Amino acid sequence: MPFNSLKYFLFLPVVYLLFYFVCERARWCVLLAASLLFYAALKVPYLLFVLPLVAITTYGFGIWLDHVESQKAKRTLLWSGIAANVLILIAMKYLPFLSENMKLFSALFSLDVHIQPVKAFVAIGVSYYVFQAISYLLDIYLEIEKPERHFGYFALYMAFFPKLLQGPIERVGDLMPQLKTPYEFNYDNMRFGMVLFTWGLFKKVVIADHLALLVDPIYSNVYGYKGLPLILATYYYAIQIYCDFSGYTDMALGSARIFNINLAQNFNNPYLATSIADFWRRWHISFSRWILDYIFKPLQMSWRNWRNCGTAMALVVTFLVSGIWHGASWSFIVWGLLHGIYLAFSVLYKPIQKRIYQKLGIEKSKITRFWQIIVTFNLVSFAWIFFRANNFKDALYVCNNFYYGLFDLLLDLSIKNIFSGRYNLTRSLGPIDFVLLLAVITLLLSIESKKDFISSISSKGKLGRWSVYLGLIFMIVFLGMFKGSQFIYFRF
Amino acid sequence: MELQGKLNQIFCEVFDDDDIKIAPEMTANDVDGWDSLSHVNLIVAIESKFKITFSHKELLSFKNVGGLLNSIRCKIIN
């Protein structure tokens, strides 16, 4: 039941009404039952076994960790709990990739080993709640949090439907107290939630899905293109994935806010980042916080005597894991490695850059900031090639051909040529759609760069407020694409 | 020199700022330049100055300067 489906538009108000009318003690039961129903709607029966398995295992290890006294026993329990969760994740997500690569490996070295091909499972949501389970165990081990004794609330913390399929990855200390707070109707929260949900839906069905019309034909047949179309398809994809994923997150946050629950913010204008490190503080924040706290920091501290080189190595390893988390394929691994290398390089380059900027006196100039934003956006977009391409071979083709004839094309580029179809820049879209799309993207980026823009809509006068609401609804109804569209981050 | 004073001196050296005045409730947000890169330099400087070694668990659970001070104090006494 995706957020952009009619089923969900009916499901959410029904769950809210049930939640509102039952007594306080039964409210967690309504949310838990709704979450399981929401998961069951995927029609993948074994997922309804995997989720309780992760919840029961993690709950048990959490209580156990609190009971034992010795540090050694605590460490053993922590690693056992993490191993159990990681094994579930590997079984669900990585077995086909492992078996395929072992087959290649045995063929390469002419080993006579028979490896059975493994069928891939549908693992929607698994990597998100497994990461949340690991963070729970680590927070208990580090004595940042106490274990939850009430299994019902713990299961709800794991399964709460707005964040079940695609995050945000919630810390127990952030979400659990909110789940336990008695509910009182709050008009501002209700309005904020509904506006945020509508805004997210607009980004998904109007912008992201229209951009997909431009990106998909090119990326599904990259060998038919050279030069500029490949570059533009990659830029379009950069905006598409942002609108798709941040649109989903807005819908998740909006749905939760109706129940007075604030989920973690996942995006903060990532394409205005002035460095790759800054990008990761603004993109998929709950995930980057997770990998930084639980992978990067322990590695960095283990290798602290190697100073900056240790930090650079820790960054490469951390982002390699991030690539593997995103998907069992070499393209994702290279995408993660690229970000790791960008960051490792910046660790070594940052002190030199600082000195140069100080000497030139341009450290805080607007032009420097603008230049940094452009460079960062291009580095991120280059890495997206590996993320979007259907396979590693396609990605390499794009890397080797996007600059083809670029200089000639730039000289030749005119409005007439853009719309003539000569460069396939507006493929599947007419000129009006294309201009409208560019206008909407510009508008979106400028609106979202304002802080608390959702609250600012609500604080407008009646006429201004309703003009925005009706404008959004009008665009969703008449321009939105609802058929067969899935969220990109579902598969992770 | 008392412990907080010694630690203050290390902060000034690592962050290259003589005006830093540390306090127990201070966090990374309160010190300009205290990011994950300079944090490593800070920890290595503290360990070498006080001739102590922090465990992984300690390093990951420091919440503020107060936590850091308590941990150093315990290690020096022991």
Interface residues (C-beta under 8 A of the other chain):
Chain A: Q71 Y141 L142 E143 I144 L292 D293 F296 K297 P298 Q300 M301 S302 R304 N305 R307 N308 G310 T311 V347 K350
Chain B: S36 L37 V40 N41 I43 V44 H56 K57 L59 L60 S61
